[in-house]
C-alpha cells in the first residue's frame, strides 16, 4: 500500500500493482436500471458487456466490449476507433472510469452467482 502523496509514486503504484489490485482498477459504474436490479454501484468490466461511453470523442457510443487489457488497464469497445496518420483505423483504448455498463454478460456462472447474491 502506497502511503506517499507524490504523484510519481502514486503512478508507479498503479502501474506496478499486482493482478488482484488491477482487477479493482477495471471497475465501471452500472447504469441506473442495473443498479436498481442488483443493488451494486459498480462491477468489473468483462468481455461481452455492453457499455456506453460517457467521456471523450466517442461520447454516447454504446456497444460491446471486445477486449479487456489487465496489464494496460484499458478496454476496447466495438466501433470506438481512432484514425492513425497513415489512414488506418485502430481500436481506441478507453479507461473504465469513462464508461457505464448498460448490459452485463452473465454467461460465466461464477459472475452470474456474484450478481444473484
C-alpha beads as a LAMMPS data file, in Angstrom:
LAMMPS data file: protein, C-alpha beads

117 atoms
116 bonds

1 atom types
1 bond types

-500.0 500.0 xlo xhi
-500.0 500.0 ylo yhi
-500.0 500.0 zlo zhi

Masses

1 110.0

Atoms # bond

1 1 1 0.000 0.000 0.000
2 1 1 1.360 3.378 -1.022
3 1 1 1.371 5.982 1.743
4 1 1 3.079 8.704 -0.254
5 1 1 1.273 11.704 -1.749
6 1 1 3.830 12.188 -4.501
7 1 1 2.225 11.810 -7.946
8 1 1 5.170 9.849 -9.327
9 1 1 4.852 7.266 -6.551
10 1 1 1.077 7.116 -6.982
11 1 1 1.525 6.422 -10.703
12 1 1 4.218 3.828 -10.046
13 1 1 1.919 2.057 -7.568
14 1 1 -0.817 1.888 -10.241
15 1 1 1.482 0.591 -12.961
16 1 1 3.284 -1.973 -10.809
17 1 1 0.245 -3.206 -8.854
18 1 1 -0.319 -6.957 -8.564
19 1 1 -3.134 -8.595 -10.542
20 1 1 -5.646 -8.713 -7.678
21 1 1 -5.393 -4.909 -7.292
22 1 1 -5.533 -4.329 -11.060
23 1 1 -8.899 -6.109 -11.161
24 1 1 -10.246 -3.435 -8.811
25 1 1 -8.968 -0.724 -11.170
26 1 1 -11.051 -2.147 -14.039
27 1 1 -14.429 -1.486 -12.420
28 1 1 -17.058 0.738 -14.040
29 1 1 -20.357 2.196 -12.884
30 1 1 -23.538 0.277 -13.596
31 1 1 -26.446 2.025 -15.304
32 1 1 -29.384 3.125 -13.144
33 1 1 -31.510 0.142 -14.178
34 1 1 -28.741 -2.349 -13.321
35 1 1 -28.088 -0.509 -10.046
36 1 1 -31.748 -0.899 -9.063
37 1 1 -31.837 -4.553 -10.164
38 1 1 -28.636 -5.761 -8.467
39 1 1 -28.086 -3.180 -5.718
40 1 1 -24.467 -2.684 -6.759
41 1 1 -22.949 0.609 -7.844
42 1 1 -20.125 -0.824 -9.972
43 1 1 -18.750 -4.047 -11.433
44 1 1 -15.614 -5.244 -13.172
45 1 1 -15.873 -4.810 -16.926
46 1 1 -15.781 -8.115 -18.824
47 1 1 -15.625 -9.049 -22.479
48 1 1 -19.140 -9.141 -23.899
49 1 1 -20.588 -6.464 -21.620
50 1 1 -22.409 -3.630 -23.341
51 1 1 -21.078 -0.233 -22.290
52 1 1 -21.917 3.375 -23.035
53 1 1 -19.001 5.777 -23.461
54 1 1 -19.509 8.828 -21.256
55 1 1 -16.368 10.883 -21.984
56 1 1 -14.131 11.646 -24.947
57 1 1 -14.584 11.830 -28.696
58 1 1 -16.950 8.825 -28.786
59 1 1 -19.360 10.130 -26.112
60 1 1 -22.777 8.476 -26.356
61 1 1 -21.488 5.486 -28.340
62 1 1 -22.883 2.207 -26.994
63 1 1 -21.555 -1.202 -27.996
64 1 1 -19.981 -4.421 -26.722
65 1 1 -16.568 -4.696 -25.086
66 1 1 -14.309 -6.583 -27.473
67 1 1 -11.349 -6.993 -25.082
68 1 1 -10.082 -6.075 -21.624
69 1 1 -6.353 -5.458 -21.134
70 1 1 -5.498 -6.061 -17.485
71 1 1 -1.831 -5.114 -17.861
72 1 1 -2.587 -1.771 -19.565
73 1 1 -5.727 -1.054 -17.528
74 1 1 -7.857 -0.269 -20.594
75 1 1 -10.782 -1.738 -22.517
76 1 1 -11.592 -1.764 -26.223
77 1 1 -15.181 -1.227 -27.425
78 1 1 -16.515 -2.233 -30.852
79 1 1 -16.806 0.803 -33.106
80 1 1 -14.661 3.125 -30.965
81 1 1 -11.652 3.690 -33.219
82 1 1 -9.008 6.295 -33.846
83 1 1 -7.541 7.082 -37.272
84 1 1 -3.759 6.915 -37.483
85 1 1 -1.707 9.275 -39.611
86 1 1 -1.368 6.631 -42.354
87 1 1 -5.171 6.433 -42.619
88 1 1 -5.648 3.074 -40.898
89 1 1 -8.111 2.696 -38.033
90 1 1 -7.173 1.054 -34.743
91 1 1 -9.321 0.408 -31.640
92 1 1 -9.318 3.300 -29.172
93 1 1 -8.174 2.335 -25.651
94 1 1 -10.651 3.510 -23.015
95 1 1 -10.320 3.758 -19.248
96 1 1 -13.173 2.136 -17.353
97 1 1 -13.924 5.338 -15.427
98 1 1 -15.154 6.820 -18.719
99 1 1 -17.802 4.184 -19.446
100 1 1 -21.052 2.958 -17.881
101 1 1 -22.123 -0.677 -18.072
102 1 1 -25.605 -0.906 -19.591
103 1 1 -25.886 -4.690 -20.068
104 1 1 -23.972 -7.430 -18.278
105 1 1 -22.599 -10.561 -19.908
106 1 1 -23.736 -13.285 -17.482
107 1 1 -22.593 -16.348 -19.453
108 1 1 -19.989 -17.046 -16.772
109 1 1 -21.677 -18.990 -13.933
110 1 1 -19.373 -17.534 -11.266
111 1 1 -20.125 -13.988 -12.375
112 1 1 -23.848 -14.740 -12.521
113 1 1 -23.742 -16.109 -8.967
114 1 1 -21.925 -12.976 -7.801
115 1 1 -24.778 -10.794 -9.037
116 1 1 -27.576 -13.053 -7.774
117 1 1 -26.447 -12.844 -4.131

Bonds

1 1 1 2
2 1 2 3
3 1 3 4
4 1 4 5
5 1 5 6
6 1 6 7
7 1 7 8
8 1 8 9
9 1 9 10
10 1 10 11
11 1 11 12
12 1 12 13
13 1 13 14
14 1 14 15
15 1 15 16
16 1 16 17
17 1 17 18
18 1 18 19
19 1 19 20
20 1 20 21
21 1 21 22
22 1 22 23
23 1 23 24
24 1 24 25
25 1 25 26
26 1 26 27
27 1 27 28
28 1 28 29
29 1 29 30
30 1 30 31
31 1 31 32
32 1 32 33
33 1 33 34
34 1 34 35
35 1 35 36
36 1 36 37
37 1 37 38
38 1 38 39
39 1 39 40
40 1 40 41
41 1 41 42
42 1 42 43
43 1 43 44
44 1 44 45
45 1 45 46
46 1 46 47
47 1 47 48
48 1 48 49
49 1 49 50
50 1 50 51
51 1 51 52
52 1 52 53
53 1 53 54
54 1 54 55
55 1 55 56
56 1 56 57
57 1 57 58
58 1 58 59
59 1 59 60
60 1 60 61
61 1 61 62
62 1 62 63
63 1 63 64
64 1 64 65
65 1 65 66
66 1 66 67
67 1 67 68
68 1 68 69
69 1 69 70
70 1 70 71
71 1 71 72
72 1 72 73
73 1 73 74
74 1 74 75
75 1 75 76
76 1 76 77
77 1 77 78
78 1 78 79
79 1 79 80
80 1 80 81
81 1 81 82
82 1 82 83
83 1 83 84
84 1 84 85
85 1 85 86
86 1 86 87
87 1 87 88
88 1 88 89
89 1 89 90
90 1 90 91
91 1 91 92
92 1 92 93
93 1 93 94
94 1 94 95
95 1 95 96
96 1 96 97
97 1 97 98
98 1 98 99
99 1 99 100
100 1 100 101
101 1 101 102
102 1 102 103
103 1 103 104
104 1 104 105
105 1 105 106
106 1 106 107
107 1 107 108
108 1 108 109
109 1 109 110
110 1 110 111
111 1 111 112
112 1 112 113
113 1 113 114
114 1 114 115
115 1 115 116
116 1 116 117
